[in-house]
Amino acid sequence: MHILIIGGGAAGMSAASKARRNDKNAEITVVESGNFVSYAQCGIPYYLSGKVSDPMNLIHYPVEEFRVKRNINVKTETYVKSVDTTEHTVTLHDNTAIHYDRLIIATGTRAKRLDFSIPDRVHSVRTLDEAIQIKRDLSGHQMGILGDGVLGLELASEFAEKDWEVTLFSKHERILPRVDPAVIIHMSKDLSKKIRIIHFNSINFKRGDSDKPTIVADRDEYCMDQLMVAIGTLPNTEFLKNSKIDMDAEGRIIVNERMETSVENVYAAGDCAISINRIDGQLQWNPLAQVANKMGRVAGSNASGKRMDFKGSVGTTLVKILDYEVGYCGFSEIEAKKRGFDPESKTVSGWSRAKYYSGGSEIIVKIVYDKTTLRLLGGEICSKDNGAWRLNALETAVYSGMTTEELFYNDLGYTPPFGPVWDPIIICASLSLRD
Ligand SMILES: Cc1cc2nc3c(=O)[nH]c(=O)nc-3n(C[C@H](O)[C@H](O)[C@H](O)COP(=O)(O)OP(=O)(O)OC[C@H]3O[C@@H](n4cnc5c(N)ncnc54)[C@H](O)[C@@H]3O)c2cc1C
């Protein structure tokens, strides 16, 4: 049995490791186009800002761990250019072909790029190879960030904390549009004191003095030393064009709960695949690290003969912006409506610790739930203190399908340094029961 895995990131290496644990005798090969496998992409913003000084600290396990201890044949700097699912072969960049019995595709995504490029000054980051190159190129202290999503804000925050002059360009009326502005009101105000935020309708790019990237946003020009582009990602699936594997309109591979694709013995996992949402069982793309790891493990298990089912995700997203802990899970009201729910929401502003205990901060909590059934559909949180654990508590409630009444009775631990006796989450749930 030869299990071949394309992509050595979170999903690919989780798949390989699980397959090895299940089957000591299988031949397992991982083919990775970059120089590194098994590393923390999520740590890249902190490497770029200097909080993580050595990129090698982002590597979870060295390649040798997989090759020697786990008996997994890892081929780095090896690019798969096509897959033939009839012949059960993949073709590599040098035209050699590898036969497989089971194939797992875990090729992730790549950053969307602009047509405009200036080497050493305009960057998009996805892989550790790219991050190392960008870090070498960073010069000056004026940073432009194009994109107002989680990655754009994370990067803006990191460079602002280094006292770079940061300008963030947003095509929306407000930053982080997935989150209710009332939830991030204080964070947004504090952020705009530290960085310049430009909202634009139209944008153009040109080379300025000394070849510096210059953005023309509506009519105004902004020249900077460096420009980071964080405008989303595209799945790495072009090489599957003639493979008969079903994909959605965006090129993401459609999988079932076992990570099986439409072609027998071919699995897909991680960001290149679209799987299911926990709340309504419908397809949803959740390009997140822990989701990729779990999808990979499920794919590796099924490919090596032990059934495992992925239970879905609620897309829990957490980010540190300046000293704020910001996050969301499940559906916003807009998404919930699109999916046929009749959503209602409650938002409360509370305190993160007992008021008399030092070090607390305001915390804003929002819950979204179905008006008729009171089933929780989503949540959002923002606070400088104890926000992350509360998001995870809320996520657990959303994930397990609790109603707002069950959330109200949920037995959260209490002690003054971590929360008030009536926790803002519980107050939020109680408001939904008053209508
Ligand atoms: C800067 C940054 C910060 C992030 N922060 C967070 C965070 O805080 N929290 C969170 O949950 N998620 C975060 N993410 C997202 C998270 O890292 C991804 O969801 C996760 O890495 C996806 O894992 P994956 O295995 O599907 O893809 P990847 O880790 O991207 O691995 C795919 C691998 O496949 C290789 N490959 C692609 N095509 C081929 C081919 N044709 N042949 C051979 N190899 C190929 C690629 O080189 C790559 O190494 C972040 C991502 C980035 C870039």
The ligand as a Gaussian input file, in Angstrom:
#p B3LYP/6-31G(d) Opt

LIG

0 1
 C        0.530000      34.540000       7.892000
 C       -0.522000      33.556000       8.285000
 C       -1.069000      33.583000       9.561000
 C       -2.063000      32.664000       9.920000
 N       -2.590000      32.719000      11.188000
 C       -3.529000      31.824000      11.555000
 C       -4.044000      31.817000      12.882000
 O       -3.649000      32.620000      13.733000
 N       -4.998000      30.898000      13.197000
 C       -5.449000      29.977000      12.283000
 O       -6.311000      29.153000      12.629000
 N       -4.962000      29.960000      11.020000
 C       -4.018000      30.845000      10.637000
 N       -3.503000      30.807000       9.366000
 C       -4.022000      29.808000       8.415000
 C       -3.339000      28.457000       8.620000
 O       -1.960000      28.630000       8.624000
 C       -3.780000      27.524000       7.496000
 O       -5.170000      27.317000       7.652000
 C       -3.084000      26.182000       7.530000
 O       -1.703000      26.324000       7.464000
 C       -3.560000      25.340000       6.348000
 O       -2.863000      24.134000       6.318000
 P       -2.794000      23.301000       4.964000
 O       -1.989000      22.088000       5.269000
 O       -4.132000      23.118000       4.385000
 O       -2.004000      24.223000       3.948000
 P       -0.505000      24.719000       4.039000
 O       -0.031000      24.763000       5.437000
 O       -0.458000      25.962000       3.224000
 O        0.315000      23.558000       3.309000
 C        0.165000      23.283000       1.946000
 C        1.515000      22.871000       1.415000
 O        1.368000      22.339000       0.108000
 C        2.473000      22.731000      -0.665000
 N        2.078000      22.638000      -2.091000
 C        1.153000      23.404000      -2.732000
 N        1.024000      23.003000      -4.015000
 C        1.880000      21.954000      -4.175000
 C        2.190000      21.099000      -5.279000
 N        1.572000      21.233000      -6.471000
 N        3.130000      20.151000      -5.117000
 C        3.745000      19.983000      -3.896000
 N        3.487000      20.753000      -2.825000
 C        2.549000      21.724000      -2.960000
 C        2.759000      24.144000      -0.202000
 O        4.109000      24.501000      -0.467000
 C        2.472000      24.058000       1.284000
 O        3.620000      23.809000       2.055000
 C       -2.503000      31.695000       8.988000
 C       -1.929000      31.658000       7.697000
 C       -0.957000      32.573000       7.357000
 C       -0.337000      32.515000       5.973000

